[in-house]
Amino acid sequence: MAAATAFSAVAMTAPAHAQIQATPEEIRFYTAEWKGERFPDGRPRVPDALVKRLLDVNTEDAWEILRQAGYNNQFDSGFQMVHADRPFVGRALTVQYLPARPDMGKAISAQGAREKRVGGHNSWPIDMLQVGDVYVADGYGKIADGTLIGDNLGNSIYAKTKTGVVFDASVRDVAGLSQIEGFNAFVRGFDPSFIKEMEMARINGPVRIGRATVLPGDLILAKREGVVFVPAIMAQEVVQRAEFIAMRDGFSHQMLREGRYTPGQIDGRWAPEIDAAFRKWVSEHPETMKMTPAEFEAMMKGVYEH
């Protein structure tokens, strides 16, 4: 009887501690290896300058660098885009949707009222967005009746973030969304229906987007090939190594076109004279140098040391 009474007491008090969004402590649990700055909500805050540099990173390079570090589930493809030629980057604000059921919906509505949230449940994450965020939603691939936003919410999202969205779900009002200057959406499809029989269940928890696992604060690299979800703790390594690879490729391609070296010389371990030629080439093409000189030297002497 005492055990049953204790259980009842816990059950009665649990709703007072429930939240629609993950607590900062929960987010820190999943992102414990991040030692840098965080947002008040607990998400890792990768520096703005590094986020901006990510936009120039090649999808394949980012994917390979992550795989080499053991991150094998950070990419997904097969998205439809409002604009195929408009890549974007940002920090993930994650949202999980589930098929609706009445009792769960009532509980979420009641908790939302206690948290003074307004509007439809699918608008609540939008109220939390800030500049540089990307709304990333696990909508379990639903297309018909799975339209998480239309052009009204799209305008609100872009006004807050200046980026776009990544949905494992669909959107409606594509003509209106396409007119939002600077905005893009990577989604599973387009449909004229309204959202129906879906429930927004959690904000800023771990989510699945296709074959990828996404945590709040991950960096989003959305390009035509698909989306790379870069863990915050890997952001600096991915950006620096990818920039270095791009410089090496630029040098290598020019040397091969000019016939100065053979493919075997370029594809194999570089001889000291090629290293020296590469340094000279970089000094003559300063526009290729996105990293600091110290970062460049670290790349030359580190994993790419010959």
Number of C-alpha atoms within 10 A of each C-alpha: 6 7 8 9 10 11 11 12 11 11 11 10 10 10 11 10 7 12 15 18 18 18 17 15 13 16 21 19 11 14 20 12 11 17 12 11 12 15 11 9 17 20 27 28 19 23 13 11 8 15 20 15 16 25 18 16 20 17 20 12 17 25 21 15 18 23 13 9 10 9 18 15 18 23 25 17 19 14 22 17 24 20 15 14 10 15 22 24 26 27 31 29 26 27 26 21 22 15 14 14 11 10 9 12 16 11 12 20 17 13 18 17 11 11 11 8 17 12 9 9 17 19 17 18 22 18 14 14 19 17 14 21 26 29 25 28 29 22 27 19 17 21 22 18 18 29 27 26 23 21 18 11 15 26 18 15 27 24 15 17 20 21 23 24 27 24 29 24 26 29 29 24 18 18 11 13 22 17 13 14 10 14 23 26 28 28 25 24 22 19 18 16 16 16 21 13 12 21 20 24 19 20 23 27 19 18 21 20 26 17 12 18 18 28 27 29 28 29 30 29 24 28 21 17 15 18 25 25 29 27 26 27 19 17 20 18 15 22 26 22 21 23 25 21 17 18 20 18 13 16 19 21 14 13 18 14 10 9 10 12 14 12 13 9 14 19 9 8 13 16 11 10 9 16 16 11 13 19 16 11 17 16 12 10 13 9 9 17 15 16 16 10 10 9 14 18 12 14 17 15 11 10 9 13 12 11
